[in-house]
Amino acid sequence: MGFFADLHGFDEANIVFSLSTDTYEGIFKELVASLELKDSLSQQQAKAVLHGLLEREKCGSTAIGKGIMVPHIKTEIVETAMVAIGIHRKGLDCHAPDKQLSHIFILSVFPLQETTLGLKFLASVSRALYKALLQEQILLAGSSKEIWDIFIEKV
C-alpha cells in the first residue's frame, strides 16, 4: 500500500478522469470543484482555495516535469488534508522545467498548522510518479476507479 492509502477521505470521487479545460486555472477550478462536492467545502471556501492556488502558482510553476503538475497550498481554510487528481489527455503547457506538457495533475490542500504531512506527500508523489511505467499505467487507465487503485497501491 502506498501513501494515498493513508490519506483520510481520499477516494475515487477525488479523481477527475478527463479534465476538459485548456488552462491551468480551469484545471484548478475543476479539481477544486471536486473537493467542494466531495469534501464539503463551501462555495466561499472553494473560491478561497482556488485563489490561494493561483497566487501560489504566480511564485513559480508547480509543474515538476515528466508530464506532472502538483499544485499545492497550506491554508487556514481546511482542517484536514484534501487531494484531487485530474488527467488531461491532450496535455497542457504549464511551464515545466523539462518543457513537457502536463497530463497528470495532483492538487493538494493542507491545513496551515500541518508541518510534515504536506512535505511527505509532495516527496512521495514526486518520487513515485517519476517512474515512466507508473505514469503510463495512469494515463492508460480506463476509469477513475482504475486510477484510484493505482494511487492506493503504488503511490
Beta strands, then each sheet from edge to edge (+ up, - down):
strand 1: 15-16
strand 2: 63-65
strand 3: 68-69
strand 4: 72-75
strand 5: 82-92
strand 6: 102-111
sheet 1: 1+ 5+ 6- 3- 2+
sheet 2: 1+ 5+ 6- 4-
end
